[in-house]
């Protein structure tokens, strides 16, 4: 996509502009690269040394200037969740569910968009309208993005039962948990998908609309005509939205409707694809016009307008690195996908009337491995899967399902000799397992890969059952086909 000239109202970057502290300029810049996260508007930028400073969203290190409404604050007296009324079980402290990956290979950011707009200043907790994972491999100079359906039916760490994944941010803020909504959302995504999440960016509607307008609109190839007479307005009515197929210029308001409407056959799945399409258009517009210098010149005005629209746990050094590397990832090196019907095992309505979808863990596993685990080769080095498996420090349980005396203990000894942490051995629920089965409860990809390769377990016998309440990370049930190497 190519453009000519400057958008109306832009100034020459050489013109004088009011001064602004470096940290504010850097914060504004990361906003421009990540603002599209709000509607799954992902950042196609890489990072040099993020993995040296991986942090959790624990409430500290937030960029100065973040809005009170987006931080972890006490809810209003009657803050409620109109989906599943869940309350924390036991302690409300959330233990981070971290899925180790190879140090120095990649960093993953959870991008969240919340439905916070003018007139909602009294609200203190919000569901996520959009959730997207952005993963960056600084060695291979590649990036990937994965859109997560908001109706995914998951276990939220620290809460009984299941709920939609988009309620995690709400519950973290409403119940004043450590790290608030972002920390609980990251833990929930990690536990549900088996993917380590290192950072977050959380943005509202105002941020996105302002971004599009300030870069002079974007051009989108609309694949099908959309007619949505029931598109919601700011209040309790409708603001009908119609756009015909073909190449269209969109301002901020139009682009927001385009990315939020569900009035197509694919509903949320189509919406996620459109959100990624818009983000690519934002990226192309900024890079093709080389607009970053212009945006820096306008930083004082824009920072003032947008400082209340987002928060993040990225520190200044990470922001500066992100900006400096933003142009280095080629379009063809960016992988994008959506957890759509191909990765859904069931769609149903709960007893409370909520329409939800269940992840097909077996179908999703290859996509997860390709996007989040397969590292690019390091220069002058060789990836050692065995070392990566040991580094995961997975807790392993070995059960005898083959009726062979002592086989569980022998297997545990063998694993211990190879550096693995076997915490339990015993008998399975029956002794007539024909084939060996591996259960992965915590996304320990390299561990299960090592076990499968050394014990000749077929991929169909590796079962992903993400369960943050499991006492072990991995369970191997020895079948009659089992043999120690």
C-alpha positions in Angstrom: 0.0 0.0 0.0 1.4 3.4 -0.9 0.3 6.9 -0.1 1.5 10.3 -1.3 1.7 13.7 0.5 0.9 14.4 4.2 -2.4 14.1 6.0 -4.2 17.4 6.4 -3.2 19.2 9.5 0.3 17.6 9.9 3.3 19.8 10.4 6.8 19.6 9.2 8.8 17.7 11.9 11.4 20.5 11.8 8.8 23.1 13.1 9.1 24.2 16.7 6.9 22.5 19.2 6.5 22.8 23.0 9.0 20.8 25.0 8.0 17.5 26.5 9.9 15.3 28.9 11.7 12.4 27.2 9.7 9.8 29.2 6.4 11.4 27.9 7.6 11.4 24.3 8.6 7.8 24.6 5.3 6.9 26.3 3.4 8.6 23.4 5.5 6.8 20.8 4.7 3.4 22.3 1.1 4.5 22.4 1.1 5.1 18.6 2.7 1.7 18.0 0.3 -0.1 20.4 -2.8 2.0 20.3 -4.5 -0.3 17.8 -4.3 -3.0 20.5 -7.6 -1.8 21.7 -9.6 -3.6 19.1 -6.9 -6.3 18.7 -4.7 -3.6 17.0 -1.4 -5.4 17.4 2.1 -4.0 17.4 4.3 -5.3 14.7 7.5 -4.3 16.3 10.4 -6.3 17.7 12.5 -5.8 20.8 16.3 -6.2 21.3 16.6 -7.1 24.9 13.1 -7.4 26.4 13.7 -10.8 27.9 16.3 -9.4 30.3 13.6 -7.3 32.0 10.6 -9.6 31.8 8.1 -8.3 34.4 4.7 -9.2 35.7 1.8 -6.8 36.0 2.1 -6.5 39.8 0.9 -3.0 40.1 4.4 -1.4 40.0 6.4 0.1 37.2 3.4 1.6 35.4 4.0 4.4 33.0 3.4 7.8 34.7 0.2 9.5 33.4 -1.9 6.3 33.3 -5.6 6.9 34.1 -7.1 6.1 37.4 -9.9 4.3 35.7 -7.5 1.9 34.1 -5.5 1.1 37.2 -6.3 -1.4 39.9 -8.7 0.5 42.1 -11.5 -0.4 44.4 -14.8 -0.9 42.6 -17.9 1.1 43.3 -20.2 -0.1 46.1 -22.4 -2.0 43.6 -19.9 -3.1 41.0 -21.4 -6.2 39.5 -20.6 -8.8 36.8 -23.8 -9.5 34.8 -22.4 -12.8 33.5 -21.4 -15.4 36.0 -21.5 -14.2 39.6 -18.3 -15.7 40.9 -16.5 -15.0 44.1 -12.9 -15.8 44.9 -12.4 -19.2 46.6 -10.0 -19.0 49.6 -7.3 -16.4 49.4 -7.7 -13.8 46.7 -4.0 -13.7 46.0 -3.3 -14.9 42.5 -0.3 -17.0 41.8 1.1 -16.3 38.4 0.9 -19.2 36.0 4.1 -19.0 34.0 5.0 -21.2 31.1 8.8 -21.1 30.6 10.2 -20.6 27.1 13.7 -20.4 25.9 15.3 -17.3 27.5 16.3 -14.6 25.0 14.2 -16.1 22.2 10.9 -14.3 22.4 8.6 -12.0 24.5 4.8 -12.0 24.5 2.5 -9.1 25.3 -1.2 -9.2 26.0 -3.0 -6.4 24.3 -6.5 -5.6 25.8 -9.1 -3.2 24.7 -11.9 -2.1 27.1 -15.2 -0.5 26.5 -14.5 2.7 28.4 -15.8 5.9 27.0 -17.0 9.4 28.0 -19.8 9.1 30.5 -18.3 6.1 32.2 -16.0 7.9 34.6 -17.6 6.4 37.7 -16.9 2.8 36.5 -13.9 1.1 38.0 -13.9 -2.3 36.4 -14.4 -3.3 32.7 -14.5 -6.4 30.6 -12.1 -6.7 27.7 -13.9 -6.1 24.4 -10.7 -7.4 22.7 -7.8 -9.6 23.7 -4.8 -10.3 21.5 -1.4 -11.9 22.1 1.6 -10.4 20.4 4.8 -12.5 20.4 8.2 -11.2 19.2 11.3 -13.2 18.4 14.2 -10.8 18.4 16.6 -13.4 17.1 14.7 -14.3 14.0 13.3 -10.7 13.7 9.7 -12.1 13.4 6.4 -11.4 15.1 3.1 -13.0 15.5 -0.4 -12.1 16.7 -3.2 -14.3 18.0 -6.8 -13.0 18.6 -8.6 -14.6 21.5 -12.4 -14.9 21.4 -14.0 -13.0 24.2 -16.5 -15.8 24.8 -13.9 -18.5 25.4 -15.1 -20.5 28.4 -12.2 -20.9 30.8 -11.1 -21.4 34.4 -10.0 -18.1 35.9 -7.3 -18.7 38.6 -8.6 -18.1 42.1 -12.3 -18.4 41.2 -14.7 -21.3 41.3 -16.2 -22.7 38.1 -15.7 -21.2 34.7 -16.5 -17.9 33.1 -15.8 -16.0 29.8 -12.2 -15.1 29.4 -13.2 -11.4 28.9 -14.3 -11.2 32.6 -10.7 -11.8 34.0 -9.8 -8.1 33.7 -13.1 -7.1 35.3 -12.7 -9.5 38.3 -9.0 -8.5 38.9 -10.0 -4.9 39.3 -13.4 -5.4 40.9 -12.0 -7.7 43.6 -8.8 -5.6 44.1 -6.5 -8.5 43.4 -2.7 -8.0 43.4 -1.8 -6.5 40.0 -5.5 -5.9 39.3 -7.2 -6.8 36.1 -4.1 -7.0 33.9 -2.3 -9.5 36.2 -5.4 -11.8 36.4 -6.0 -11.5 32.6 -2.4 -12.5 31.9 -2.6 -15.4 34.3 -5.9 -16.6 32.8 -4.6 -16.5 29.3 -1.4 -18.3 30.3 -3.3 -21.0 32.2 -5.9 -21.5 29.5 -3.7 -21.5 26.4 -0.4 -22.7 27.8 1.5 -19.6 26.7 3.7 -17.4 28.8 2.6 -13.8 28.9 5.3 -11.2 29.8 3.7 -7.8 29.6 0.4 -6.0 28.9 -1.0 -3.0 27.2 -4.6 -1.9 28.0 -6.4 0.8 25.9 -9.9 2.3 25.6 -12.0 3.5 22.7 -10.8 7.1 22.8 -7.2 6.0 22.1 -8.0 4.2 18.9 -10.3 6.8 17.4 -7.7 9.5 18.1 -4.9 7.5 16.6 -6.7 6.9 13.3 -7.7 10.6 13.0 -4.2 11.8 13.8 -2.5 9.7 11.1 -4.9 11.0 8.5 -7.3 8.0 8.2 -6.5 4.5 6.8 -7.3 2.7 3.6 -9.0 -0.7 4.0 -10.1 -3.3 1.4 -13.5 -4.3 2.8 -14.1 -7.9 1.8 -17.9 -7.9 2.1 -20.7 -5.4 2.5 -21.7 -4.9 6.2 -25.1 -3.7 7.2 -25.5 -3.4 11.0 -28.7 -1.4 11.9 -28.3 -2.4 15.5 -24.8 -1.1 16.1 -24.9 0.4 19.6 -24.4 4.1 20.2 -22.8 5.7 23.2 -25.9 5.2 25.4 -28.8 2.8 25.1 -29.8 3.3 21.5 -28.4 2.4 18.0 -26.0 4.1 15.6 -26.6 2.1 12.3 -23.5 1.2 10.4 -23.3 0.4 6.7 -20.2 0.0 4.5 -20.0 -1.6 1.0 -17.3 -3.9 -0.2 -14.2 -2.4 -1.8 -11.4 -0.1 -0.9 -12.5 2.5 1.6 -10.9 5.4 3.4 -11.8 5.3 7.1 -11.6 7.9 9.8 -11.4 6.9 13.5 -15.1 6.6 14.0 -15.7 4.5 10.9 -12.7 2.2 11.6 -13.9 1.7 15.2 -17.3 0.5 13.9 -15.7 -1.6 11.3 -13.6 -3.4 13.9 -16.4 -3.8 16.5 -19.5 -4.8 14.5 -20.5 -8.5 14.6 -23.1 -8.2 11.8 -21.5 -10.8 9.5 -21.9 -14.6 9.2 -18.6 -15.2 11.1 -19.6 -12.9 14.0 -16.7 -12.6 16.4 -14.3 -14.6 14.3 -14.8 -12.2 11.3 -14.4 -9.3 13.7 -11.1 -10.5 14.9 -9.8 -10.8 11.3 -11.0 -7.2 10.6 -9.2 -6.0 13.7 -5.9 -7.4 12.5 -6.6 -6.0 9.0 -7.0 -2.5 10.5 -3.8 -2.8 12.5 -1.9 -3.7 9.4 -3.4 -0.6 7.7 -2.3 1.5 10.7 1.2 0.1 10.5 1.4 0.6 6.7 0.2 4.2 7.0 2.7 5.2 9.6 5.7 3.5 8.0 4.8 4.5 4.4 4.5 8.1 5.3 7.4 7.9 7.7 5.2 9.7 10.1 7.0 9.1 13.4 9.0 12.3 13.2 5.8 14.2 12.6 4.0 12.5 15.5 7.0 13.4 17.7 6.6 17.0 16.8 2.9 16.9 17.8 3.6 15.0 20.9 2.6 17.7 23.5 -1.0 18.0 22.1 -1.4 14.2 21.6 0.1 13.2 24.9 -2.3 15.6 26.7 -5.3 14.2 24.8 -4.4 10.5 25.2 -2.6 10.1 28.5 -5.9 9.0 30.2 -6.6 6.3 27.6 -4.1 3.5 28.3 -1.8 1.8 30.8 1.0 -0.6 30.5 3.7 -2.3 32.6 6.4 -1.7 29.9 9.2 0.3 31.3 11.0 3.2 29.6 13.9 1.1 28.3 11.6 -1.4 26.7 9.5 1.3 25.1 12.6 3.0 23.6 13.8 -0.4 22.3 10.4 -1.1 20.8 10.3 2.1 18.9 13.8 1.8 17.6 13.1 -1.7 16.2 9.6 -0.9 14.9 10.6 -0.7 11.2 12.8 -3.9 11.2 10.1 -6.5 10.8 9.0 -7.2 7.3 5.3 -7.7 6.5 5.9 -11.3 5.4 7.6 -12.1 8.7 4.5 -11.3 10.7 2.2 -14.3 11.3 -1.4 -13.7 12.3 -4.2 -16.1 13.3 -7.5 -16.1 15.2 -8.8 -18.8 17.6 -11.8 -19.4 15.4 -14.0 -22.4 14.6 -11.0 -24.5 13.5 -9.9 -24.5 17.2 -13.2 -24.7 18.9 -14.5 -28.0 20.1 -18.0 -26.9 21.2 -20.3 -23.9 21.3 -23.2 -23.9 23.8 -25.3 -21.8 26.1 -24.7 -22.0 29.9 -27.4 -22.4 32.5 -27.1 -18.6 33.1 -27.8 -17.9 29.4 -24.3 -17.0 28.3 -23.2 -18.2 24.8 -19.7 -19.5 25.1 -17.1 -21.6 23.2 -14.7 -24.3 24.4 -11.1 -24.5 23.1 -10.1 -27.7 21.2 -6.7 -28.1 22.9 -5.6 -30.8 20.5 -6.4 -28.8 17.4 -4.9 -25.6 18.9 -1.6 -27.3 20.0 0.1 -27.1 16.5 -0.7 -23.4 16.1 0.6 -22.7 19.6 3.8 -24.5 18.9 4.4 -22.8 15.6 3.6 -19.3 16.8 4.9 -19.2 20.4 7.4 -22.0 20.8 9.3 -22.7 17.6 12.4 -20.4 18.0 14.4 -19.1 15.2 17.9 -20.6 15.0 20.4 -18.6 17.0 23.5 -17.5 15.1 26.4 -19.9 15.6 24.5 -22.0 18.1 22.2 -25.0 18.3 18.9 -25.2 20.1 18.9 -28.1 22.6 15.4 -29.3 23.2 16.5 -31.5 26.1 18.0 -28.5 27.9 14.9 -26.5 27.2 12.7 -29.3 28.7 14.8 -29.4 31.9 14.7 -25.6 32.1 10.9 -25.7 32.2 11.2 -27.4 35.7 7.9 -29.2 35.2 6.6 -31.2 38.1 5.9 -34.8 36.8 3.7 -37.6 38.1 4.3 -41.2 36.9 1.4 -43.7 37.1 1.5 -47.4 36.3 -1.3 -48.4 34.0 0.3 -51.5 32.7 0.3 -53.9 35.7 4.1 -54.3 35.4 5.7 -54.3 38.8 8.2 -51.5 39.5 7.8 -49.8 36.1 6.7 -46.5 37.5 9.7 -46.4 39.9 12.1 -47.3 37.1 10.6 -44.6 34.9 10.9 -42.0 37.7 14.5 -43.0 38.2 15.3 -42.6 34.5 13.7 -39.2 34.4 15.5 -38.1 37.5 18.8 -39.2 35.9 18.0 -36.9 33.0 17.3 -33.9 35.2 13.5 -34.0 35.5 11.5 -33.4 38.7 9.3 -36.4 39.4 7.2 -35.5 42.5 4.9 -38.5 42.6 4.6 -42.1 41.5 1.8 -44.6 41.9 -0.8 -46.7 40.2 -3.3 -45.5 37.6 -7.0 -45.9 38.0 -6.7 -49.2 36.0 -4.0 -51.6 34.8 -5.3 -52.2 31.2 -4.0 -49.1 29.4 -2.9 -50.3 26.0 -1.0 -47.2 25.1 1.0 -44.7 27.1 -0.7 -41.3 27.6 0.8 -37.9 28.6 -1.3 -35.2 30.2 -0.1 -31.7 30.0 -1.8 -29.4 32.5 0.4 -26.3 32.3 1.6 -25.9 28.7 5.0 -27.6 29.3 5.7 -28.0 25.6 9.4 -29.0 25.7 8.8 -31.5 28.6 6.0 -33.3 26.8 8.0 -33.2 23.6 11.0 -34.9 25.3 8.8 -37.5 26.9 7.0 -38.3 23.7 10.2 -38.7 21.8 12.0 -40.8 24.3 9.0 -43.0 25.2 7.6 -43.3 21.7 4.3 -41.6 22.5 2.2 -40.6 19.5 1.0 -37.0 19.3 -2.7 -38.1 19.6 -1.8 -39.5 23.0 -0.6 -36.1 24.3 -3.6 -34.5 26.0 -3.7 -30.8 26.7 -5.9 -30.2 29.7 -4.9 -26.7 31.0 -5.7 -26.8 34.7 -4.2 -24.2 37.1 -5.5 -26.3 40.0 -3.7 -29.5 39.0 -1.1 -30.7 41.6 1.4 -31.5 38.9 2.3 -30.0 35.5 2.6 -33.2 33.6 1.2 -36.7 34.2 2.4 -39.8 32.3 0.3 -43.0 32.5 2.4 -46.0 31.5 0.6 -48.3 29.1 1.4 -51.8 27.9 3.3 -50.4 24.9 5.7 -48.6 27.1 9.5 -49.4 27.1 12.4 -47.5 28.7 15.0 -46.4 26.2 
